[in-house]
Amino acid sequence: MSPKCKNKTVLLVADVYESFPKLVKFQKQEWESKSSILFLHDTIQNLGYSVKIIEPQLSKHDFLLELQKVISQPYNQSNTVLFNLVEGFNSRNREGYIPAIAEFLGISHTGSDAYAQNISLDKYLTKQIAKQINIPTAHSLLLDSNTILQGPKLRFPLFIKPNGEGSSLGIKHDNIVGNTASLKKKAKELLKKYDDLLLEEYLPGTDLTVGIIGNSGRFRATKVASVYCPNNVIYGEFIKGKGDMPEVLKFDISPKIEKEIQEYSICLCEKIGVSGYARVDWKCDSFGKPYFLELNLTPGLSYYYSSFPICYQHPYGTYSQMIDEILDLARKEFKIHPRFSYGKIKKNS
């Protein structure tokens, strides 16, 4: 057992895909599989931590009881980490649930705070922030059921997708629209399920992804991976599953473009105030120029089907080393970041 893990507890707080079989697929597409959670549990345990899996929506009572145990003793409070894998659904606040609870109670948690999580879940807003710091991103508009917000005039073909979803939810072949009639038809279909949509000029080139690890001022980027889908199908919700990983990652881009993507991705993480780890997705135009696509602050960590762990291995280490670093970054953030100071207040302070 590592000395840094001795007498320390990890509460693995997660939404598990198989636990709610009656939910429709799109509601739980971003949730991790049971096998992935069990593998992560064993990895954390093998690092020397005491670890317990908690599914808040299976039993809110048990979740609150565990939190009560933590905050009732100062020693427990300073030696517990909430490993956040809660995704929720149908809310723009969903990826900030656990960070907000942890910060309020004065408990360490993995990943970014609720504010950064909420920003990153809004793809349009994140793209506007990227533009402010001169990161290239495709021209875009935000659509809802009533209006199209102001923005540049867009050129067909266009790509339309949900503005606040991950795991390629709502993305199929017909999300590429070539005329106004196709756009109106697809927008009408998607707005029945999602509150707002992102419309952007379509980029026909390669999908790229890069992992970011670290806290503010000390971020590191993994190598940049090209994402290849079987039979050149679109990288959508039918590609991303819970059994395996049909897409292939290849680390085959030029050093010049890789450095550009890494530097831009780190700049964006600094601007938004990311903590711990993130995945930044890019896409190339027909000339091979990369454009920022989206930022994911709760990327999948499955050993079986997630891209972030594969990127981390190039060049930083094993799956176990990745989880160890994520937990270490959470503890460091908890010790020094002022956002936890309110939650750490003691009675009679």
N, C-alpha and C positions, 0 to 999 in steps of 0.2 A: 504493500500500500504506500502510495506517495504521501509524504508528510503533509503536503498542502491539502490533501483530501481527507485526512484523519478527522473523524467526528463531524464531518460535513454531510449535509443532506441535500439531495436533489428531488424536488417534486416535479415529475414529468407530467405537465398539464397539457392534455391533448384531446382533440376531436378525432375519434377513430372511425374510419369509413364503415366498417362492418357492424358497428354497434347500433346503427339506426337503419335497418333494412327497408323501412317504409318511406324514408325520405327519397325524393327523386334525385337522380344523379347530379343534376346541376347544382343542387344545394350543398352537396358534400364532396364535390369533385376535388376540392383543394385539401381535403382531410387526408391524413396519412393512413395507410393500411395497418391492420393489426400486426402483421409480420414485421413491418418496418418499425413500429413502436416497440415491439418486443426485442428486436435487434438493438435498437437504441438503448433500451433499458439495460440489456446485458453489457453493452459497451460502457455505459456510465458506471455500472456496478464493478466491472473489471478495472476501472480506473481507481477504485478504492472508495467511492462514495456510497452512502446509504441512499437507495433510490426507491421511489414509489410512484406508480402510474396513477394519475387521477383524471377521470373523465368528468368534467364539471356538469355536463348536461345529463349524465346518467344518474348522478346524485349531487345536487347542489348542497345538500346537507353535509355529505362527507367532505366536499371541497371546503366549505366554510369551517368545518370542524378542524381540518388540517391547518387552515390559516390561523385559527384560534390557538392551536398548539404552538405555532411558530411565534406569534406576537406576544404570547403570554410569558415568554422567557427571553430576556435580552440575549442570552447565549444562542438560543435557537434562531432568533431573528438575524443575527450577524453571521450565522453559519448555514443558512438555507438559501438555495437558489431555485427559483421557479423556471423550469425549462419550458418556454412558451411555444407550444404547437397548436394553439387554438386559432381556428380560422373563422368559425361561425358562418353565417350567410345572411343575405338580404339587409345588410346594414353597412353604411360607410364607415362606421366606427369599429367594425368587427375585429380587425387585426390589432386594435388598441385595447381590447378588453383586459387582457392579463397585464400588460405593462402599466396601465392606469391603476389597477388594483394593487399591484406590487409597489408602485411608487407611493401611493397613498398610505399603505401600511408600513412602508419602510423595509421592504424585502427585496433582495437582489433578484433580477430576472435576466434571461438571455435576450439578446437582440436589442432593437431600437425602442425608444419610448413611444408613447401613444401618439404624440404629435407627428413625429416622423412617419409612423405607420399609416396614419390617416392621410398624410400628404401623398405618400407613394401609392396608395390604393386608388387615388384620383389620377388617372393617366394623363388627362388633359392638363391639370394643374402642374404635375411634375414636368411635363414638356415645356410649359411656360417658364418654369424656373430654370430648366436647362437652357432655354433660349437666352435668358437674362445673363448667363455666364458664357455665352457664345459657343454652346455645344450644338452641333448640327442636328436638327430633327426635322422630319417631314412637316410641311404645312398641314394644319389641322383645324377642325371646327368641333365644337361641342353641340350635340343635338339633344333635345328632349321633346316631349309630346306637344309642346306649345310653340317653340321657337328654335331658331338657329342663332347662336350667339355670334357676336362680331368676330371677324377673323379675315385672313386673306382669301381671295378667290381661288378655289381649288380646281385642279385639272384632272379630268378622267384619264385612266382608270383610278378609282378610289377604293379605299379599304375601310369598312365599317365594322365596329366591334363594341361590346359593352365597355363603358368607361371605367367601371369600378370592380372588375373581376380579374382573377388570375387563372392559371392552369388552362389558358386558351379557351375559357368558357365562352360559348356563343360564337365560336369561330369555325366556319366550314368553307367549302369551296366557293359558295355563292356570296361570301362576304366581300369578294372582289366584284365591284360593280362598274360597268362601262358606260352607263348613261343615266339620265335622270329618272326614267321609269323604273329601272332596276334598283336604283338607290331608294326611291320611295317605297317600293315593295319590301325590300329588306329592312328598312328602318321601321316600317309598320310592324313587321314580324317581331323584331327584336324589342321594340318598345312595349310589347305586351308582357314581356318578362323582366326587362331592365329599365331603370329610371332614366338613365341618360346614356348616350352613345358617343364614341369618339370616331370622327370621320377624318381620314387623312389621305394624302396622295400615296398611292400604292408604290411600294418599293419591291421590285421583282428579284432582287439579288439574294445572296446567302444570308440566313439567320446566323447571328453570332451571340455568344454569351460569355460573360466573365464574372468570376467571383471576387468579392471584396471582403477582406478580413481585417479586423482591428477596430480601435476607437479613434476619436477625433485627434488629428495630428500625427497618427501613426498607422494609417491605412496601408495595406499591401494588396496588390492585385495578383490574381492567378494568371496563368496563361489564358489567352482568348481562344475559345473553341468555336469551330464552325459546326452548325447543327444540320445534319442531313437526314431527311425523312425517307422512308421506303417508297419507291416508285414516284419520288418527287411530289408526293401529296403535300397539301398545305399543312403547316405546323399548327394543328387545331385540336379541338377537344377530343376527337376520336383517336388521335395519336397518343395523347397522354392518358395512360391507364394506371392501374394499381398492381398489375401482375408482373409486367416486365417493362423494358425500355426499348421500344422499336426504333426510336431515333438513334443515330450514331453521332458521337462527338469526335471531331478530328482537329488536332492542333496544327493547322496547316496554313495559317495566314502569314503575310509578310511581316518581318520585324517592325517595319515602319508603321504599318497600320495597327499592329498589335500595341505598340507603345502609345499611339494616339488614343486608342480606345481605353487603355489602362489609365492614362492620365486624365482623360475626360471623366471617366467613371469615378475616380477618386475625388476629383473636384466637385462632382455632383453630390457625392456622399458627404463631403465636408459642408457644402452649402445647406443641405437639408438637415444635417445633424444626425447622421446614421451612427449606430453603435453596434459592435459585435461582428455582424456579418450581413452580407447582401449579395444579391445577384442582379447584374445589370445586363439587359438584353438590347441588342443592336440589330440592324438589318441594312444590307447594302442596296444601292441603286444599281441600275444596269451597267454602270461604269466601274462598279466595285467600291464606291465611296460609302463608308459606314455612316449611318444615322442612328441617333439614340431612339430606342423604342419604348422601354419601360424599366422601372426600378421595382424590385421585389425584396421587401425587408423581412419576409417570413418565407424564404424559398424552401422548397422541399428538401428534406435531409434524409430521405430514404436511401438505404444502402443498395436497394434493388432497382430503383427507377428514377432517381433524381440526378440532375446535372451538376448541382453545386458540389457534392462530394467528389465527383469525377474531376471537376476543375481544380478543387483544392489539392488533389494529388499531383497536380502539375503547377508548381513544383514543391508543395509544402509538406506533404506527408500522407499518412494513412487515415482511414476513417476515424480510428480511435484518437489519433493526434488532433484531428479536426474538432471532434467533440470536446476533447480536453481543452483546446484553445478557446472554443466558444464559452465554456464554463469559466475559464480563467479571466477572459475579457469581461464577463458579467460581474465577477467579484471585484475586479479592478475599478470598473465603472461605479459600482455601489460605494466603494470606499471614498472616491474623490469627487464625484459629480454632485453639485449643489442641489440638483432636482430631488434628491432623496432626503434632504435635510428636514423637511416638514414631516415626513413619515417617521423619521428617527427621533422626534421629540418625545421625551419621557415625562411622565407625570411629575409635577412639582418642579419642572425645569424653569 
